[in-house]
Amino acid sequence: MNVEPPVSLDAFAGEDSQAIREGVFQCLRQGCLNRQSPFHTLSLATVDADGGPEVRTVVFRGLDVQQRQVRMHTDLRSPKVVSLQRDPRATLLWYAPEWKLQVRARASVAVHHADEVAAAYWESSHPRSRRVYNAPYPPGAPTPHAVTDIAPHLLDAVVTMENTAAGFGTFAVMLATITRLEWLMLYASGNRRGCFHWQDAAWRHQWLAP
Ligand SMILES: Cc1cc2nc3c(=O)[nH]c(=O)nc-3n(C[C@H](O)[C@H](O)[C@H](O)COP(=O)(O)O)c2cc1C
């Protein structure tokens, strides 16, 4: 994986915070659109029932810059859904080793299931993506023997919209609304860092010591 960044990374060495913000969002946009992008997956950190931290990798499915929303998909039965329903606060983390760029976002996550939002993304999901939502066991459940997340009847089948349709019952969309977006760029000449806060309906930039 060696994808060219969608913008010149020189912007991050400059003083123009608007250019930096546009650069961050363009890198994020490329991440959700391009499977080869280093930003195509992210770490999603949440708070568990005991107030402890938990983190896992998820696929970056969509970005709505106007709404400041990052979209991810998950199995409704997975522990992270319980955590988010209890406490919607989350941190999202991306790192592109090739670009030496880290992006970290604080967000509040809404879980959508069996509603119009979930239905729209379910209908536009590829059958291969829909297949795992037919998994016989909930993610993280102890199993009596080694299992995969593919239901026996789909194991050797050609997956179609029809034979994966039942998975809608466990399909959930996580929409994370960003309130703070922090960036860190590593340069041999000295690292650079700053963050954007969403305040009074606008992004405010603050330089930070790296
Ligand atoms: C590359 C990669 C991509 C993944 N994408 C997703 C995803 O989009 N959604 C998801 O729920 N889990 C995804 N997983 C699995 C999660 O990391 C995690 O194991 C699973 O969701 C259970 O998390 P939980 O027990 O914290 O709820 C992915 C794992 C990897 C390694």
The ligand as an SDF file (V2000), in Angstrom:
LIG
                    3D

 31 33  0  0  0  0  0  0  0  0999 V2000
   -8.8140   -4.4150    9.1720 C   0  0  0  0  0  0  0  0  0  0  0  0
  -10.0020   -4.6300   10.0890 C   0  0  0  0  0  0  0  0  0  0  0  0
  -11.1950   -4.0260    9.7720 C   0  0  0  0  0  0  0  0  0  0  0  0
  -12.2980   -4.1900   10.6060 C   0  0  0  0  0  0  0  0  0  0  0  0
  -13.4690   -3.5510   10.3030 N   0  0  0  0  0  0  0  0  0  0  0  0
  -14.5120   -3.6430   11.1580 C   0  0  0  0  0  0  0  0  0  0  0  0
  -15.6780   -2.8710   10.9090 C   0  0  0  0  0  0  0  0  0  0  0  0
  -15.7970   -2.1090    9.9360 O   0  0  0  0  0  0  0  0  0  0  0  0
  -16.7010   -2.9910   11.8020 N   0  0  0  0  0  0  0  0  0  0  0  0
  -16.6120   -3.8000   12.9030 C   0  0  0  0  0  0  0  0  0  0  0  0
  -17.5630   -3.8500   13.6700 O   0  0  0  0  0  0  0  0  0  0  0  0
  -15.5180   -4.5330   13.1510 N   0  0  0  0  0  0  0  0  0  0  0  0
  -14.4600   -4.4660   12.3210 C   0  0  0  0  0  0  0  0  0  0  0  0
  -13.3170   -5.1760   12.5800 N   0  0  0  0  0  0  0  0  0  0  0  0
  -13.2900   -6.0600   13.7580 C   0  0  0  0  0  0  0  0  0  0  0  0
  -13.0950   -5.2220   15.0240 C   0  0  0  0  0  0  0  0  0  0  0  0
  -11.7570   -4.7510   15.0940 O   0  0  0  0  0  0  0  0  0  0  0  0
  -13.4620   -5.9680   16.3070 C   0  0  0  0  0  0  0  0  0  0  0  0
  -12.6940   -7.1220   16.4340 O   0  0  0  0  0  0  0  0  0  0  0  0
  -14.9260   -6.3450   16.3450 C   0  0  0  0  0  0  0  0  0  0  0  0
  -15.7370   -5.3410   15.7730 O   0  0  0  0  0  0  0  0  0  0  0  0
  -15.3870   -6.5780   17.7950 C   0  0  0  0  0  0  0  0  0  0  0  0
  -15.2170   -5.3670   18.4980 O   0  0  0  0  0  0  0  0  0  0  0  0
  -15.8590   -5.1530   19.9450 P   0  0  0  0  0  0  0  0  0  0  0  0
  -15.7620   -6.4780   20.6640 O   0  0  0  0  0  0  0  0  0  0  0  0
  -14.9960   -4.1130   20.5540 O   0  0  0  0  0  0  0  0  0  0  0  0
  -17.2610   -4.6900   19.7410 O   0  0  0  0  0  0  0  0  0  0  0  0
  -12.2040   -5.0110   11.7690 C   0  0  0  0  0  0  0  0  0  0  0  0
  -10.9710   -5.6020   12.0770 C   0  0  0  0  0  0  0  0  0  0  0  0
   -9.8980   -5.4110   11.2570 C   0  0  0  0  0  0  0  0  0  0  0  0
   -8.5970   -6.0660   11.6210 C   0  0  0  0  0  0  0  0  0  0  0  0
  1  2  1  0
  2  3  1  0
  2 30  2  0
  3  4  2  0
  4  5  1  0
  4 28  1  0
  5  6  2  0
  6  7  1  0
  6 13  1  0
  7  8  2  0
  7  9  1  0
  9 10  1  0
 10 11  2  0
 10 12  1  0
 12 13  2  0
 13 14  1  0
 14 15  1  0
 14 28  1  0
 15 16  1  0
 16 17  1  0
 16 18  1  0
 18 19  1  0
 18 20  1  0
 20 21  1  0
 20 22  1  0
 22 23  1  0
 23 24  1  0
 24 25  2  0
 24 26  1  0
 24 27  1  0
 28 29  2  0
 29 30  1  0
 30 31  1  0
M  END
$$$$
